[in-house]
Amino acid sequence: MMLRLALSQRLVFQLFQLFLTSVVAAVSSPKCRSQPGDSSFPTSDQLAAFNSSVDGRLINVVPSAKLCMTLPGGCPDAEWQSGIFRDNIPGSMLQVNWEQDYDSNPPSLCFRNSTNCGQGDVPIFGVNATTAAHIQAGVRFAQAHNLRVAVKASGHDLLGRSTAKNSLLLWTRNFQDITFHESFQVGGINMGSAVTVGSGVGMHTLYLAAKTQGKIFVGATSSTAVAAGGYIQGAGHSVISPTLGLAADNALEFQIVIADGSLVTANEVSNPDLFWALRGGGAGSWGVIISATFRVFPTFDAIHHITTIILNSTEDVSTVSTLHAQHIFDMDLLHPSQFLSWAATPPTFIGFIETYIPNTTIAAANASLAPFLNAVSELGFSFEISINQSNINDILISKTLDDQAGGEGVLGSRLLSNDVYRQNATAIGAAYKALLDGGIISITECLVAGGQVSRNANISSAVTPKWRTAKTHVIIASQFFDSTTPDEVETILEDMTHSQVPILGALAGPGGGSYSNEADVREPDFQTTFFGPNFARLSEIKNNYDPEALFIVGAGVGSENWDSDGLCRVGK
């Protein structure tokens, strides 16, 4: 009896503690972030004091079109459509639709031809940081005033995660340091050759720097993507991934400002759980990366082979795509990457097949591609070929001169496994036909998996296991324009989520995965699609390092508890 009473009292005490904890959480965690007009929003005096604390680096942030209105001559197409130009505008995104707020009533929009410009989904002020201390001060200010934050280097975010309505922007564009190491140490262990790069350094700049050292790293074919930002947090695929693995597979260390304002080191020894999450656990959810260190390798020569084909119908696209799927394993011994792209240009469809093959000869490359190209030719389709052999740095330097920017559109994607290609190649061609018939403007099939990506399955990181069994990453795109009404935009977005992506989902099979950096931000079950079995552990780490959910992005860990703007909690 006494034992039962003691247990009962202990249970009551535990329940009381739980009640107190929930009350404290409710008091200390407001349902919504502070917004202009709220009594909790920073006053002008508080903003002035904050500006002094960051050495006068506090800036007003406006949409890119509004900034262009202030420039002599505005922004001609050559600038508006340049990723490099847009990189230097704090409120700019690579795709302009992410700057718009189509959902508010009335919508808050700002285009080049607008007579009235709304702020949209663009931050209202920001820290143009040049030091880690500036970022730390920004994080602490946001925490103190319950502000929504957005973290951005360049605006190369195809899911719109580096901009946010009524937020404080933490801009890392100026973090441009690059340091090469012959023998980088982690916990006293020599990890070999590496490079430490600031989170504002773009790929083009880093490829140039690596060439001077006779090195290459796993990076993207985009000028505006940064090596130490969302790219590596999402996993980071590359034209050399089949040879060297994903970018996340080669990360050795991060310097990152976390939600309490601390600057911490994350590697296998220090904060290893955070290090695990930063490699594949999604962009923007963990803090503000100041720098990252990752392996570099001796540079090498590669073949760059391009096939161009123009077809007259989606039936022809289906036929050629099926042939391609049937021959996709022909080159495996050479560890190639390949990008098969279809662009809808009615009444024709233009196909580009771009192949990168390391450490081989032109003759060997031609021989590996011949079975597929001969099969295409035998069906009466003609094509043009260009081929060259060069240093891989030079190839990637030429591919990252600038990015096409300033348009509007959304993506969807799935990782397709080896088994899909081996067992159902005709279904791939049929799916591509259905997608193009349904209004998709482009399909890009990226052969960036297999090889070392698969062999790296033993690496402990947050990269979804679907990468380790994948053969390709397939991206589809829809487009709209300044003149597209908000209701029409919503229809296009809903069509992508509920009609087009499911066609890829049926190909991938139940529980199919996706690369979270090139995907649909409205994925209904992003927890499974982007993170798979890693989501539960990622949530635990998120709660440990960011208990107040300061860093919330669309389809990121923790976002399931917030509205689509990341401004108000839901469900609690």
C-alpha positions as CSV (number, residue, x, y, z in Angstrom):
1,M,0.0,0.0,0.0
2,M,2.8,2.5,0.9
3,L,4.6,1.6,-2.3
4,R,1.5,2.2,-4.4
5,L,0.9,5.6,-2.6
6,A,4.5,6.6,-3.3
7,L,4.2,5.7,-6.9
8,S,0.9,7.7,-7.1
9,Q,2.5,10.7,-5.5
10,R,5.5,10.5,-7.9
11,L,3.1,10.3,-10.9
12,V,1.2,13.4,-9.6
13,F,4.5,15.2,-9.2
14,Q,5.6,14.3,-12.7
15,L,2.3,15.4,-14.2
16,F,2.6,18.7,-12.3
17,Q,6.1,19.2,-13.6
18,L,4.9,18.5,-17.2
19,F,2.0,21.0,-16.7
20,L,4.5,23.7,-15.5
21,T,6.8,23.0,-18.4
22,S,3.9,23.4,-20.9
23,V,2.8,26.7,-19.2
24,V,6.4,28.0,-19.3
25,A,6.7,27.0,-23.0
26,A,3.4,28.7,-23.8
27,V,4.6,31.9,-22.1
28,S,8.1,31.9,-23.5
29,S,7.1,30.8,-27.1
30,P,4.5,33.2,-28.5
31,K,2.3,31.7,-31.2
32,C,3.4,34.2,-33.8
33,R,6.5,36.1,-34.7
34,S,6.6,39.8,-34.1
35,Q,5.4,41.8,-37.1
36,P,5.3,45.5,-38.0
37,G,2.5,47.1,-35.9
38,D,2.9,44.6,-33.0
39,S,3.8,46.1,-29.7
40,S,6.7,43.7,-29.5
41,F,8.2,44.8,-32.8
42,P,11.5,46.7,-32.4
43,T,11.2,50.4,-32.0
44,S,13.2,52.9,-34.1
45,D,15.5,53.5,-31.1
46,Q,16.0,49.7,-30.7
47,L,16.8,49.4,-34.3
48,A,19.3,52.3,-34.1
49,A,21.0,50.7,-31.2
50,F,21.1,47.4,-33.0
51,N,22.6,49.1,-36.1
52,S,25.4,50.5,-34.0
53,S,26.1,47.0,-32.6
54,V,26.7,45.7,-36.1
55,D,28.9,48.6,-37.2
56,G,26.2,50.3,-39.2
57,R,25.5,47.2,-41.3
58,L,21.7,47.2,-40.9
59,I,20.1,47.8,-44.2
60,N,16.6,48.3,-45.7
61,V,15.6,45.5,-48.0
62,V,13.3,45.9,-51.0
63,P,12.2,43.6,-53.8
64,S,14.6,43.5,-56.8
65,A,12.1,45.3,-59.1
66,K,11.7,48.2,-56.6
67,L,15.5,48.6,-56.4
68,C,15.6,48.7,-60.2
69,M,13.1,51.6,-60.2
70,T,15.7,53.6,-58.4
71,L,18.5,53.0,-60.9
72,P,19.2,55.2,-63.9
73,G,17.7,53.3,-66.8
74,G,16.2,50.7,-64.5
75,C,17.4,47.1,-65.0
76,P,17.6,46.1,-68.6
77,D,17.2,42.4,-69.5
78,A,20.9,41.8,-69.5
79,E,21.0,42.7,-65.8
80,W,17.6,41.5,-64.7
81,Q,18.2,38.1,-66.2
82,S,21.8,37.8,-64.8
83,G,22.3,35.7,-61.7
84,I,25.5,37.5,-60.9
85,F,23.8,40.9,-61.0
86,R,21.0,39.7,-58.8
87,D,23.5,38.2,-56.4
88,N,24.4,41.7,-55.2
89,I,20.8,42.8,-54.4
90,P,19.9,41.9,-50.8
91,G,16.2,41.4,-51.6
92,S,16.6,39.6,-54.8
93,M,15.9,35.9,-55.5
94,L,17.1,34.0,-58.6
95,Q,13.5,33.4,-59.5
96,V,11.3,36.5,-59.0
97,N,8.2,34.6,-57.9
98,W,9.7,33.9,-54.5
99,E,9.8,37.6,-53.9
100,Q,6.0,37.8,-54.3
101,D,3.2,37.3,-51.8
102,Y,0.4,35.9,-54.0
103,D,-1.6,34.7,-51.0
104,S,-2.3,37.9,-49.0
105,N,-5.5,39.9,-49.5
106,P,-4.8,42.0,-51.6
107,P,-1.7,40.3,-53.0
108,S,1.6,42.1,-52.4
109,L,3.5,42.0,-55.7
110,C,6.4,43.9,-57.3
111,F,7.4,43.4,-61.0
112,R,9.5,45.6,-63.3
113,N,6.4,47.1,-64.9
114,S,4.5,47.6,-61.6
115,T,3.1,51.0,-60.8
116,N,2.8,50.1,-57.1
117,C,5.3,47.8,-55.5
118,G,4.4,45.8,-52.4
119,Q,7.1,44.3,-50.1
120,G,5.8,40.8,-50.9
121,D,7.8,37.9,-49.3
122,V,11.0,40.0,-49.1
123,P,12.6,40.7,-45.7
124,I,12.0,44.3,-44.5
125,F,15.5,44.8,-43.1
126,G,18.7,42.9,-43.0
127,V,22.3,42.6,-41.7
128,N,24.8,43.0,-44.5
129,A,27.3,41.0,-42.5
130,T,31.1,41.1,-42.9
131,T,32.0,39.2,-39.7
132,A,30.6,36.3,-37.7
133,A,30.0,38.7,-34.9
134,H,27.5,40.6,-37.1
135,I,25.6,37.4,-37.6
136,Q,25.7,36.5,-33.9
137,A,24.3,40.0,-33.1
138,G,21.6,39.5,-35.7
139,V,20.6,36.1,-34.3
140,R,20.4,37.5,-30.7
141,F,18.4,40.5,-31.8
142,A,15.9,38.2,-33.6
143,Q,15.6,36.0,-30.5
144,A,15.2,39.0,-28.2
145,H,12.4,40.5,-30.4
146,N,10.8,37.2,-31.6
147,L,11.5,38.1,-35.2
148,R,11.2,35.9,-38.3
149,V,14.6,35.4,-39.9
150,A,15.8,34.6,-43.4
151,V,19.3,33.4,-44.2
152,K,20.7,34.1,-47.6
153,A,24.0,34.2,-49.5
154,S,23.0,34.6,-53.2
155,G,19.3,33.9,-53.5
156,H,20.0,30.7,-55.5
157,D,17.2,28.9,-53.7
158,L,14.7,27.1,-56.0
159,L,12.3,26.5,-53.2
160,G,12.2,30.2,-52.0
161,R,13.6,29.3,-48.5
162,S,16.1,32.2,-48.3
163,T,13.5,34.9,-48.3
164,A,10.6,35.5,-45.8
165,K,7.8,37.9,-45.3
166,N,8.3,40.5,-42.5
167,S,11.7,39.1,-41.6
168,L,15.2,40.1,-40.7
169,L,17.6,39.0,-43.4
170,L,21.0,37.6,-42.3
171,W,23.1,38.1,-45.5
172,T,26.4,36.2,-45.8
173,R,27.3,37.5,-49.3
174,N,30.5,39.1,-48.0
175,F,32.0,35.9,-46.5
176,Q,34.5,35.4,-49.3
177,D,37.5,33.8,-47.6
178,I,39.1,30.7,-49.2
179,T,41.9,28.8,-47.5
180,F,43.5,25.5,-48.8
181,H,45.0,23.0,-46.5
182,E,47.4,20.2,-47.3
183,S,46.5,18.3,-44.2
184,F,43.3,19.3,-42.4
185,Q,43.1,18.1,-38.8
186,V,39.9,17.0,-37.0
187,G,40.4,15.7,-33.5
188,G,44.1,15.2,-34.2
189,I,43.4,13.0,-37.3
190,N,44.7,14.1,-40.7
191,M,41.8,14.3,-43.1
192,G,44.0,15.1,-46.1
193,S,43.7,18.0,-48.5
194,A,40.9,20.3,-47.9
195,V,39.5,23.8,-48.5
196,T,37.8,26.1,-46.0
197,V,35.4,28.4,-47.8
198,G,33.2,31.3,-46.6
199,S,29.5,30.9,-47.0
200,G,29.3,33.7,-49.7
201,V,31.8,32.1,-52.1
202,G,30.2,31.1,-55.4
203,M,31.1,28.1,-57.4
204,H,32.8,29.9,-60.3
205,T,35.2,31.7,-57.9
206,L,36.0,28.5,-56.1
207,Y,36.7,26.5,-59.3
208,L,39.1,29.2,-60.3
209,A,40.9,29.2,-56.9
210,A,41.0,25.4,-56.9
211,K,42.6,25.3,-60.3
212,T,45.5,27.4,-59.1
213,Q,46.1,24.7,-56.4
214,G,45.8,21.8,-58.9
215,K,42.7,20.7,-57.0
216,I,39.0,20.0,-57.6
217,F,36.1,19.7,-55.2
218,V,32.5,18.4,-55.5
219,G,30.5,21.4,-56.6
220,A,27.6,22.5,-58.7
221,T,27.3,23.8,-62.3
222,S,25.8,27.1,-61.2
223,S,27.5,30.4,-60.7
224,T,25.1,31.6,-58.0
225,A,25.0,28.5,-55.8
226,V,27.5,28.7,-52.9
227,A,29.6,25.8,-51.8
228,A,29.1,26.4,-48.1
229,G,25.4,27.1,-48.0
230,G,22.1,25.4,-48.8
231,Y,23.9,23.3,-51.5
232,I,25.9,21.2,-49.1
233,Q,23.1,21.1,-46.4
234,G,20.8,19.6,-49.0
235,A,23.4,16.9,-50.0
236,G,24.8,18.6,-53.1
237,H,25.0,16.7,-56.3
238,S,27.7,17.3,-58.9
239,V,28.9,16.3,-62.4
240,I,31.7,14.5,-60.5
241,S,29.5,12.8,-57.9
242,P,29.6,9.4,-59.5
243,T,33.4,9.6,-59.1
244,L,33.8,11.4,-55.8
245,G,30.4,11.3,-54.0
246,L,28.0,14.0,-52.9
247,A,29.2,17.3,-51.5
248,A,27.9,16.3,-48.1
249,D,29.9,13.1,-48.3
250,N,33.1,15.3,-48.5
251,A,32.3,17.8,-45.7
252,L,34.7,17.8,-42.8
253,E,33.7,20.8,-40.7
254,F,31.4,23.7,-40.3
255,Q,31.7,27.0,-38.5
256,I,28.1,28.0,-37.7
257,V,26.1,30.5,-35.6
258,I,23.3,28.6,-33.9
259,A,20.0,29.9,-32.5
260,D,21.4,31.1,-29.2
261,G,23.9,33.3,-31.0
262,S,26.9,31.1,-30.3
263,L,29.5,30.5,-33.0
264,V,30.3,26.8,-32.8
265,T,32.4,24.2,-34.6
266,A,30.6,21.1,-36.0
267,N,32.6,18.1,-37.0
268,E,33.0,14.5,-36.0
269,V,34.4,15.5,-32.6
270,S,32.7,18.8,-31.8
271,N,28.9,18.8,-31.9
272,P,28.8,15.6,-34.0
273,D,25.0,15.5,-34.0
274,L,24.8,18.9,-35.6
275,F,27.5,17.9,-38.0
276,W,25.4,14.9,-38.9
277,A,22.4,17.1,-39.5
278,L,24.2,19.7,-41.6
279,R,25.1,17.0,-44.1
280,G,21.8,16.4,-45.9
281,G,19.4,17.6,-43.2
282,G,18.1,20.4,-45.3
283,A,19.0,24.0,-46.1
284,G,18.3,26.8,-43.6
285,S,17.2,24.8,-40.6
286,W,20.3,24.7,-38.4
287,G,21.8,28.1,-38.2
288,V,23.9,30.5,-40.2
289,I,27.0,28.8,-41.7
290,I,30.0,31.1,-41.6
291,S,32.3,28.7,-43.4
292,A,32.6,25.0,-44.3
293,T,35.6,22.8,-44.9
294,F,35.5,19.9,-47.4
295,R,37.9,17.6,-49.1
296,V,39.6,18.5,-52.3
297,F,41.2,16.1,-54.8
298,P,43.9,16.3,-57.5
299,T,42.4,17.8,-60.6
300,F,42.0,15.7,-63.7
301,D,41.0,15.8,-67.4
302,A,37.5,14.9,-68.5
303,I,35.4,14.5,-71.7
304,H,32.5,16.9,-72.2
305,H,30.1,15.4,-74.8
306,I,26.9,17.1,-75.9
307,T,24.2,15.6,-78.2
308,T,21.5,17.9,-79.5
309,I,18.3,16.4,-80.9
310,I,15.1,18.1,-82.1
311,L,11.9,16.1,-82.1
312,N,8.4,16.8,-83.4
313,S,6.1,15.1,-80.8
314,T,5.9,13.9,-77.3
315,E,5.6,10.4,-78.7
316,D,9.1,10.8,-80.2
317,V,10.3,12.1,-76.8
318,S,8.9,9.0,-75.2
319,T,10.7,6.7,-77.7
320,V,14.1,8.4,-77.3
321,S,13.7,8.6,-73.5
322,T,12.9,4.9,-73.4
323,L,16.0,4.1,-75.5
324,H,18.1,6.2,-73.2
325,A,16.8,4.4,-70.1
326,Q,17.6,1.1,-71.7
327,H,21.2,2.2,-72.3
328,I,21.8,4.1,-69.2
329,F,24.1,1.5,-67.7
330,D,26.3,1.3,-70.8
331,M,28.9,3.7,-69.4
332,D,29.0,2.6,-65.8
333,L,32.6,1.4,-65.9
334,L,33.7,5.0,-66.8
335,H,31.8,6.7,-63.9
336,P,30.1,9.3,-66.0
337,S,27.5,11.9,-65.1
338,Q,24.9,12.8,-67.7
339,F,22.0,15.3,-68.1
340,L,19.2,14.4,-70.4
341,S,17.0,17.6,-70.8
342,W,13.8,18.0,-72.8
343,A,12.5,21.6,-73.4
344,A,9.0,22.1,-74.7
345,T,9.3,24.6,-77.6
346,P,6.0,23.9,-79.4
347,P,5.7,22.5,-82.0
348,T,9.1,20.9,-81.3
349,F,10.9,19.5,-78.4
350,I,14.6,20.1,-78.0
351,G,16.7,17.5,-76.3
352,F,20.2,18.0,-74.9
353,I,22.3,15.1,-73.6
354,E,25.3,16.4,-71.8
355,T,27.8,13.9,-70.6
356,Y,30.9,14.3,-68.4
357,I,33.4,11.4,-68.3
358,P,36.5,11.6,-66.1
359,N,40.0,10.3,-66.9
360,T,39.3,8.8,-70.3
361,T,39.8,9.3,-74.0
362,I,37.6,10.7,-76.7
363,A,37.6,7.3,-78.4
364,A,36.5,5.5,-75.2
365,A,33.8,8.1,-74.6
366,N,32.4,7.7,-78.1
367,A,32.5,4.0,-77.8
368,S,30.5,4.1,-74.5
369,L,27.8,6.4,-76.0
370,A,27.6,4.6,-79.4
371,P,25.1,1.9,-78.5
372,F,22.5,4.5,-77.5
373,L,23.2,6.9,-80.3
374,N,23.2,4.1,-82.9
375,A,19.8,3.0,-81.6
376,V,18.4,6.5,-81.9
377,S,19.8,6.8,-85.5
378,E,18.4,3.5,-86.5
379,L,14.9,4.9,-85.7
380,G,15.5,7.7,-88.1
381,F,16.2,10.5,-85.7
382,S,19.1,12.9,-86.5
383,F,21.2,14.7,-84.0
384,E,24.3,16.8,-83.7
385,I,27.4,16.1,-81.5
386,S,30.1,18.2,-80.0
387,I,32.9,16.8,-77.9
388,N,36.0,18.1,-76.2
389,Q,38.6,17.0,-73.7
390,S,39.8,19.5,-71.1
391,N,40.7,20.0,-67.5
392,I,37.6,19.4,-65.3
393,N,38.2,22.8,-63.6
394,D,38.2,24.6,-67.0
395,I,35.0,22.7,-68.0
396,L,33.2,23.8,-64.8
397,I,34.6,27.3,-64.9
398,S,33.0,27.7,-68.3
399,K,29.7,26.2,-67.1
400,T,29.5,28.7,-64.1
401,L,30.0,32.1,-65.8
402,D,26.5,33.2,-65.0
403,D,23.0,31.8,-64.4
404,Q,19.8,32.6,-66.3
405,A,17.7,34.5,-63.7
406,G,14.7,36.8,-63.3
407,G,12.0,34.3,-64.4
408,E,9.1,32.7,-62.5
409,G,8.4,29.0,-62.0
410,V,8.4,26.0,-59.8
411,L,10.0,22.6,-59.7
412,G,9.1,19.0,-58.7
413,S,11.4,16.0,-58.6
414,R,12.1,12.4,-57.7
415,L,15.1,10.2,-57.3
416,L,14.8,7.1,-59.6
417,S,16.5,3.9,-58.5
418,N,18.6,1.5,-60.5
419,D,15.7,-0.9,-60.3
420,V,13.3,1.5,-62.1
421,Y,15.7,1.6,-65.1
422,R,16.4,-2.2,-65.1
423,Q,12.7,-3.2,-64.7
424,N,10.6,-0.6,-66.4
425,A,12.4,1.6,-68.9
426,T,9.3,2.0,-71.1
427,A,7.5,3.5,-68.1
428,I,10.1,6.3,-68.0
429,G,9.4,7.2,-71.6
430,A,5.7,7.1,-71.0
431,A,5.9,9.3,-67.9
432,Y,7.9,11.9,-69.8
433,K,5.3,12.0,-72.5
434,A,2.5,12.4,-69.9
435,L,4.4,15.2,-68.2
436,L,5.0,17.2,-71.4
437,D,1.4,16.5,-72.6
438,G,0.3,17.9,-69.2
439,G,2.0,21.2,-69.7
440,I,5.4,20.7,-68.1
441,I,7.9,23.0,-69.9
442,S,11.1,21.0,-69.1
443,I,12.3,17.7,-67.9
444,T,15.9,17.2,-66.7
445,E,17.2,13.7,-65.9
446,C,20.4,14.0,-63.9
447,L,22.6,10.9,-63.8
448,V,24.5,12.1,-60.8
449,A,24.2,9.1,-58.5
450,G,25.5,5.6,-58.5
451,G,29.3,5.0,-58.4
452,Q,30.8,6.6,-55.3
453,V,27.5,8.0,-54.2
454,S,26.3,4.4,-53.7
455,R,29.6,3.3,-52.2
456,N,29.3,6.1,-49.6
457,A,26.3,4.4,-48.1
458,N,28.4,3.7,-45.0
459,I,28.9,7.4,-44.2
460,S,26.8,8.4,-41.2
461,S,25.0,11.6,-42.3
462,A,21.5,12.9,-42.7
463,V,21.6,12.3,-46.5
464,T,18.4,10.4,-47.4
465,P,19.2,6.7,-48.1
466,K,17.3,7.0,-51.3
467,W,20.4,8.7,-52.8
468,R,22.4,5.5,-52.2
469,T,20.2,3.4,-54.4
470,A,19.4,6.1,-57.0
471,K,20.5,6.2,-60.5
472,T,19.1,9.6,-61.5
473,H,17.5,12.7,-60.0
474,V,14.7,13.8,-62.3
475,I,13.5,17.5,-62.2
476,I,10.3,18.9,-63.9
477,A,9.5,22.6,-64.2
478,S,6.4,24.7,-64.7
479,Q,6.5,28.4,-65.7
480,F,4.4,31.5,-65.3
481,F,4.9,35.2,-65.9
482,D,4.4,38.7,-64.4
483,S,1.0,38.9,-66.1
484,T,-0.2,35.6,-64.5
485,T,-2.8,36.3,-62.0
486,P,-2.5,35.1,-58.4
487,D,-5.4,32.7,-58.9
488,E,-3.7,31.3,-62.0
489,V,-0.4,31.0,-60.1
490,E,-2.1,29.0,-57.5
491,T,-3.6,26.7,-60.1
492,I,-0.1,26.1,-61.6
493,L,1.3,25.4,-58.1
494,E,-1.5,23.0,-57.3
495,D,-1.1,21.2,-60.6
496,M,2.6,20.7,-59.9
497,T,2.0,19.2,-56.5
498,H,-1.1,17.1,-57.1
499,S,-0.9,16.2,-60.8
500,Q,2.6,16.4,-62.2
501,V,4.9,15.3,-59.3
502,P,2.7,12.2,-58.7
503,I,3.6,11.0,-62.2
504,L,7.2,10.9,-61.1
505,G,6.1,9.5,-57.7
506,A,4.5,6.6,-59.5
507,L,7.7,5.9,-61.3
508,A,9.8,6.1,-58.1
509,G,7.4,3.8,-56.2
510,P,6.1,4.0,-52.6
511,G,8.2,6.1,-50.3
512,G,10.2,7.6,-53.2
513,G,12.8,10.2,-52.3
514,S,13.8,13.6,-53.7
515,Y,16.7,16.0,-53.6
516,S,15.4,18.8,-51.3
517,N,17.3,21.6,-53.1
518,E,15.5,21.0,-56.5
519,A,12.0,20.0,-55.6
520,D,8.5,21.2,-54.8
521,V,8.3,23.2,-51.6
522,R,4.7,22.0,-51.2
523,E,5.6,18.3,-51.0
524,P,2.7,16.9,-48.9
525,D,4.9,14.5,-47.1
526,F,8.3,16.3,-47.3
527,Q,9.4,14.5,-44.1
528,T,9.5,11.2,-45.9
529,T,10.3,12.5,-49.4
530,F,13.3,14.7,-48.4
531,F,14.6,13.0,-45.3
532,G,13.2,9.5,-45.1
533,P,14.1,7.5,-41.9
534,N,16.4,10.4,-40.8
535,F,13.5,12.8,-40.0
536,A,12.9,11.7,-36.4
537,R,16.6,12.1,-35.4
538,L,16.7,15.4,-37.3
539,S,13.7,16.7,-35.3
540,E,15.5,15.8,-32.0
541,I,18.6,17.7,-33.1
542,K,16.5,20.6,-34.2
543,N,14.8,20.8,-30.8
544,N,18.2,20.6,-29.1
545,Y,19.9,23.4,-31.1
546,D,16.9,25.5,-32.0
547,P,14.3,24.9,-29.3
548,E,12.4,28.1,-30.2
549,A,12.4,27.3,-33.9
550,L,14.2,30.5,-35.0
551,F,15.3,28.9,-38.3
552,I,12.2,27.8,-40.1
553,V,12.1,27.3,-43.9
554,G,9.5,25.8,-46.2
555,A,9.6,22.0,-46.2
556,G,12.4,22.1,-43.6
557,V,12.7,20.3,-40.3
558,G,10.3,21.9,-37.9
559,S,8.3,23.7,-40.5
560,E,5.4,21.2,-40.1
561,N,4.6,23.2,-36.9
562,W,4.3,26.5,-38.6
563,D,2.2,28.2,-41.3
564,S,3.4,28.5,-44.8
565,D,4.9,32.0,-44.1
566,G,6.8,30.6,-41.0
567,L,5.1,33.4,-39.0
568,C,2.7,31.6,-36.7
569,R,2.7,28.2,-35.1
570,V,-0.1,25.7,-36.1
571,G,-1.7,22.8,-34.3
572,K,-0.8,23.8,-30.8
